[in-house]
Amino acid sequence: MKQSWRQQAACRGLDPAIFYPASDDDDDSDVAKDVCAVCTVREACLEFALAVREKQGIWGGATERDRRRIVRQRRRAS
């Protein structure tokens, strides 16, 4: 899977720990979500995480719980 979007990611060079909070709690993920909110490749990042069923971290502004919900919604819609 082509991942050239990573080169333009707003998180590039930041401490990865920001994107792997101790819990799915909104307060713990706010910093990561703020970075994602201004990222130009947010959608590509999220789609990558959904495609590989990423189980940890904040990807494309979505927690694991958010991504599970998106997958369920897409299954229902298809």
Chimera marker file (.cmm) of the C-alpha trace (Angstrom):
<marker_set name="trace">
<marker id="1" x="0.000" y="0.000" z="0.000" r="1" g="1" b="0" radius="0.5"/>
<marker id="2" x="1.451" y="3.340" z="-1.039" r="1" g="1" b="0" radius="0.5"/>
<marker id="3" x="2.115" y="5.540" z="1.976" r="1" g="1" b="0" radius="0.5"/>
<marker id="4" x="3.586" y="8.719" z="0.499" r="1" g="1" b="0" radius="0.5"/>
<marker id="5" x="1.025" y="10.684" z="2.507" r="1" g="1" b="0" radius="0.5"/>
<marker id="6" x="3.214" y="10.079" z="5.565" r="1" g="1" b="0" radius="0.5"/>
<marker id="7" x="5.775" y="12.545" z="4.239" r="1" g="1" b="0" radius="0.5"/>
<marker id="8" x="3.204" y="15.375" z="4.531" r="1" g="1" b="0" radius="0.5"/>
<marker id="9" x="1.694" y="14.304" z="7.846" r="1" g="1" b="0" radius="0.5"/>
<marker id="10" x="1.406" y="17.013" z="10.513" r="1" g="1" b="0" radius="0.5"/>
<marker id="11" x="2.592" y="14.473" z="13.097" r="1" g="1" b="0" radius="0.5"/>
<marker id="12" x="5.869" y="13.829" z="11.327" r="1" g="1" b="0" radius="0.5"/>
<marker id="13" x="8.698" y="14.501" z="13.745" r="1" g="1" b="0" radius="0.5"/>
<marker id="14" x="6.472" y="14.736" z="16.811" r="1" g="1" b="0" radius="0.5"/>
<marker id="15" x="6.758" y="12.412" z="19.791" r="1" g="1" b="0" radius="0.5"/>
<marker id="16" x="4.807" y="9.266" z="18.835" r="1" g="1" b="0" radius="0.5"/>
<marker id="17" x="3.660" y="8.887" z="22.457" r="1" g="1" b="0" radius="0.5"/>
<marker id="18" x="1.209" y="11.745" z="21.812" r="1" g="1" b="0" radius="0.5"/>
<marker id="19" x="-0.683" y="9.446" z="19.454" r="1" g="1" b="0" radius="0.5"/>
<marker id="20" x="-0.749" y="6.466" z="21.817" r="1" g="1" b="0" radius="0.5"/>
<marker id="21" x="-2.532" y="7.753" z="24.925" r="1" g="1" b="0" radius="0.5"/>
<marker id="22" x="-2.971" y="5.558" z="27.980" r="1" g="1" b="0" radius="0.5"/>
<marker id="23" x="-6.729" y="5.340" z="27.360" r="1" g="1" b="0" radius="0.5"/>
<marker id="24" x="-9.385" y="6.119" z="24.759" r="1" g="1" b="0" radius="0.5"/>
<marker id="25" x="-10.516" y="8.921" z="27.075" r="1" g="1" b="0" radius="0.5"/>
<marker id="26" x="-11.131" y="12.110" z="25.098" r="1" g="1" b="0" radius="0.5"/>
<marker id="27" x="-8.915" y="14.143" z="27.429" r="1" g="1" b="0" radius="0.5"/>
<marker id="28" x="-5.977" y="11.809" z="26.776" r="1" g="1" b="0" radius="0.5"/>
<marker id="29" x="-6.418" y="11.983" z="23.009" r="1" g="1" b="0" radius="0.5"/>
<marker id="30" x="-7.094" y="15.719" z="22.648" r="1" g="1" b="0" radius="0.5"/>
<marker id="31" x="-3.499" y="16.701" z="21.806" r="1" g="1" b="0" radius="0.5"/>
<marker id="32" x="-3.280" y="14.096" z="19.048" r="1" g="1" b="0" radius="0.5"/>
<marker id="33" x="-6.704" y="14.996" z="17.682" r="1" g="1" b="0" radius="0.5"/>
<marker id="34" x="-5.707" y="18.676" z="17.596" r="1" g="1" b="0" radius="0.5"/>
<marker id="35" x="-2.672" y="17.804" z="15.455" r="1" g="1" b="0" radius="0.5"/>
<marker id="36" x="-4.821" y="15.659" z="13.164" r="1" g="1" b="0" radius="0.5"/>
<marker id="37" x="-7.439" y="18.392" z="12.833" r="1" g="1" b="0" radius="0.5"/>
<marker id="38" x="-5.023" y="20.597" z="10.884" r="1" g="1" b="0" radius="0.5"/>
<marker id="39" x="-3.340" y="17.805" z="8.927" r="1" g="1" b="0" radius="0.5"/>
<marker id="40" x="-3.670" y="17.856" z="5.141" r="1" g="1" b="0" radius="0.5"/>
<marker id="41" x="-3.425" y="14.047" z="4.890" r="1" g="1" b="0" radius="0.5"/>
<marker id="42" x="-5.827" y="13.194" z="7.699" r="1" g="1" b="0" radius="0.5"/>
<marker id="43" x="-8.192" y="11.281" z="5.439" r="1" g="1" b="0" radius="0.5"/>
<marker id="44" x="-5.425" y="9.145" z="3.911" r="1" g="1" b="0" radius="0.5"/>
<marker id="45" x="-4.101" y="8.379" z="7.394" r="1" g="1" b="0" radius="0.5"/>
<marker id="46" x="-7.522" y="7.325" z="8.633" r="1" g="1" b="0" radius="0.5"/>
<marker id="47" x="-8.180" y="5.183" z="5.554" r="1" g="1" b="0" radius="0.5"/>
<marker id="48" x="-4.818" y="3.463" z="6.042" r="1" g="1" b="0" radius="0.5"/>
<marker id="49" x="-5.652" y="2.659" z="9.666" r="1" g="1" b="0" radius="0.5"/>
<marker id="50" x="-9.063" y="1.324" z="8.668" r="1" g="1" b="0" radius="0.5"/>
<marker id="51" x="-7.583" y="-0.795" z="5.861" r="1" g="1" b="0" radius="0.5"/>
<marker id="52" x="-5.011" y="-2.472" z="8.104" r="1" g="1" b="0" radius="0.5"/>
<marker id="53" x="-7.374" y="-2.639" z="11.093" r="1" g="1" b="0" radius="0.5"/>
<marker id="54" x="-4.970" y="-0.681" z="13.278" r="1" g="1" b="0" radius="0.5"/>
<marker id="55" x="-5.780" y="-1.512" z="16.890" r="1" g="1" b="0" radius="0.5"/>
<marker id="56" x="-3.814" y="1.178" z="18.721" r="1" g="1" b="0" radius="0.5"/>
<marker id="57" x="-3.291" y="4.897" z="18.645" r="1" g="1" b="0" radius="0.5"/>
<marker id="58" x="-4.889" y="7.932" z="17.087" r="1" g="1" b="0" radius="0.5"/>
<marker id="59" x="-4.928" y="7.768" z="13.290" r="1" g="1" b="0" radius="0.5"/>
<marker id="60" x="-6.551" y="10.415" z="11.134" r="1" g="1" b="0" radius="0.5"/>
<marker id="61" x="-8.034" y="11.953" z="14.265" r="1" g="1" b="0" radius="0.5"/>
<marker id="62" x="-9.806" y="8.736" z="15.259" r="1" g="1" b="0" radius="0.5"/>
<marker id="63" x="-9.288" y="6.538" z="18.303" r="1" g="1" b="0" radius="0.5"/>
<marker id="64" x="-9.588" y="2.758" z="18.111" r="1" g="1" b="0" radius="0.5"/>
<marker id="65" x="-13.169" y="3.078" z="19.347" r="1" g="1" b="0" radius="0.5"/>
<marker id="66" x="-13.916" y="5.681" z="16.651" r="1" g="1" b="0" radius="0.5"/>
<marker id="67" x="-12.450" y="3.443" z="13.960" r="1" g="1" b="0" radius="0.5"/>
<marker id="68" x="-14.499" y="0.435" z="15.081" r="1" g="1" b="0" radius="0.5"/>
<marker id="69" x="-17.627" y="2.596" z="14.858" r="1" g="1" b="0" radius="0.5"/>
<marker id="70" x="-16.691" y="3.758" z="11.346" r="1" g="1" b="0" radius="0.5"/>
<marker id="71" x="-16.172" y="0.149" z="10.213" r="1" g="1" b="0" radius="0.5"/>
<marker id="72" x="-19.569" y="-0.865" z="11.636" r="1" g="1" b="0" radius="0.5"/>
<marker id="73" x="-21.297" y="2.080" z="9.958" r="1" g="1" b="0" radius="0.5"/>
<marker id="74" x="-19.697" y="1.270" z="6.615" r="1" g="1" b="0" radius="0.5"/>
<marker id="75" x="-20.748" y="-2.381" z="6.861" r="1" g="1" b="0" radius="0.5"/>
<marker id="76" x="-24.344" y="-1.353" z="7.538" r="1" g="1" b="0" radius="0.5"/>
<marker id="77" x="-24.328" y="1.079" z="4.619" r="1" g="1" b="0" radius="0.5"/>
<marker id="78" x="-23.077" y="-1.485" z="2.116" r="1" g="1" b="0" radius="0.5"/>
<link id1="1" id2="2" r="1" g="1" b="0" radius="0.2"/>
<link id1="2" id2="3" r="1" g="1" b="0" radius="0.2"/>
<link id1="3" id2="4" r="1" g="1" b="0" radius="0.2"/>
<link id1="4" id2="5" r="1" g="1" b="0" radius="0.2"/>
<link id1="5" id2="6" r="1" g="1" b="0" radius="0.2"/>
<link id1="6" id2="7" r="1" g="1" b="0" radius="0.2"/>
<link id1="7" id2="8" r="1" g="1" b="0" radius="0.2"/>
<link id1="8" id2="9" r="1" g="1" b="0" radius="0.2"/>
<link id1="9" id2="10" r="1" g="1" b="0" radius="0.2"/>
<link id1="10" id2="11" r="1" g="1" b="0" radius="0.2"/>
<link id1="11" id2="12" r="1" g="1" b="0" radius="0.2"/>
<link id1="12" id2="13" r="1" g="1" b="0" radius="0.2"/>
<link id1="13" id2="14" r="1" g="1" b="0" radius="0.2"/>
<link id1="14" id2="15" r="1" g="1" b="0" radius="0.2"/>
<link id1="15" id2="16" r="1" g="1" b="0" radius="0.2"/>
<link id1="16" id2="17" r="1" g="1" b="0" radius="0.2"/>
<link id1="17" id2="18" r="1" g="1" b="0" radius="0.2"/>
<link id1="18" id2="19" r="1" g="1" b="0" radius="0.2"/>
<link id1="19" id2="20" r="1" g="1" b="0" radius="0.2"/>
<link id1="20" id2="21" r="1" g="1" b="0" radius="0.2"/>
<link id1="21" id2="22" r="1" g="1" b="0" radius="0.2"/>
<link id1="22" id2="23" r="1" g="1" b="0" radius="0.2"/>
<link id1="23" id2="24" r="1" g="1" b="0" radius="0.2"/>
<link id1="24" id2="25" r="1" g="1" b="0" radius="0.2"/>
<link id1="25" id2="26" r="1" g="1" b="0" radius="0.2"/>
<link id1="26" id2="27" r="1" g="1" b="0" radius="0.2"/>
<link id1="27" id2="28" r="1" g="1" b="0" radius="0.2"/>
<link id1="28" id2="29" r="1" g="1" b="0" radius="0.2"/>
<link id1="29" id2="30" r="1" g="1" b="0" radius="0.2"/>
<link id1="30" id2="31" r="1" g="1" b="0" radius="0.2"/>
<link id1="31" id2="32" r="1" g="1" b="0" radius="0.2"/>
<link id1="32" id2="33" r="1" g="1" b="0" radius="0.2"/>
<link id1="33" id2="34" r="1" g="1" b="0" radius="0.2"/>
<link id1="34" id2="35" r="1" g="1" b="0" radius="0.2"/>
<link id1="35" id2="36" r="1" g="1" b="0" radius="0.2"/>
<link id1="36" id2="37" r="1" g="1" b="0" radius="0.2"/>
<link id1="37" id2="38" r="1" g="1" b="0" radius="0.2"/>
<link id1="38" id2="39" r="1" g="1" b="0" radius="0.2"/>
<link id1="39" id2="40" r="1" g="1" b="0" radius="0.2"/>
<link id1="40" id2="41" r="1" g="1" b="0" radius="0.2"/>
<link id1="41" id2="42" r="1" g="1" b="0" radius="0.2"/>
<link id1="42" id2="43" r="1" g="1" b="0" radius="0.2"/>
<link id1="43" id2="44" r="1" g="1" b="0" radius="0.2"/>
<link id1="44" id2="45" r="1" g="1" b="0" radius="0.2"/>
<link id1="45" id2="46" r="1" g="1" b="0" radius="0.2"/>
<link id1="46" id2="47" r="1" g="1" b="0" radius="0.2"/>
<link id1="47" id2="48" r="1" g="1" b="0" radius="0.2"/>
<link id1="48" id2="49" r="1" g="1" b="0" radius="0.2"/>
<link id1="49" id2="50" r="1" g="1" b="0" radius="0.2"/>
<link id1="50" id2="51" r="1" g="1" b="0" radius="0.2"/>
<link id1="51" id2="52" r="1" g="1" b="0" radius="0.2"/>
<link id1="52" id2="53" r="1" g="1" b="0" radius="0.2"/>
<link id1="53" id2="54" r="1" g="1" b="0" radius="0.2"/>
<link id1="54" id2="55" r="1" g="1" b="0" radius="0.2"/>
<link id1="55" id2="56" r="1" g="1" b="0" radius="0.2"/>
<link id1="56" id2="57" r="1" g="1" b="0" radius="0.2"/>
<link id1="57" id2="58" r="1" g="1" b="0" radius="0.2"/>
<link id1="58" id2="59" r="1" g="1" b="0" radius="0.2"/>
<link id1="59" id2="60" r="1" g="1" b="0" radius="0.2"/>
<link id1="60" id2="61" r="1" g="1" b="0" radius="0.2"/>
<link id1="61" id2="62" r="1" g="1" b="0" radius="0.2"/>
<link id1="62" id2="63" r="1" g="1" b="0" radius="0.2"/>
<link id1="63" id2="64" r="1" g="1" b="0" radius="0.2"/>
<link id1="64" id2="65" r="1" g="1" b="0" radius="0.2"/>
<link id1="65" id2="66" r="1" g="1" b="0" radius="0.2"/>
<link id1="66" id2="67" r="1" g="1" b="0" radius="0.2"/>
<link id1="67" id2="68" r="1" g="1" b="0" radius="0.2"/>
<link id1="68" id2="69" r="1" g="1" b="0" radius="0.2"/>
<link id1="69" id2="70" r="1" g="1" b="0" radius="0.2"/>
<link id1="70" id2="71" r="1" g="1" b="0" radius="0.2"/>
<link id1="71" id2="72" r="1" g="1" b="0" radius="0.2"/>
<link id1="72" id2="73" r="1" g="1" b="0" radius="0.2"/>
<link id1="73" id2="74" r="1" g="1" b="0" radius="0.2"/>
<link id1="74" id2="75" r="1" g="1" b="0" radius="0.2"/>
<link id1="75" id2="76" r="1" g="1" b="0" radius="0.2"/>
<link id1="76" id2="77" r="1" g="1" b="0" radius="0.2"/>
<link id1="77" id2="78" r="1" g="1" b="0" radius="0.2"/>
</marker_set>
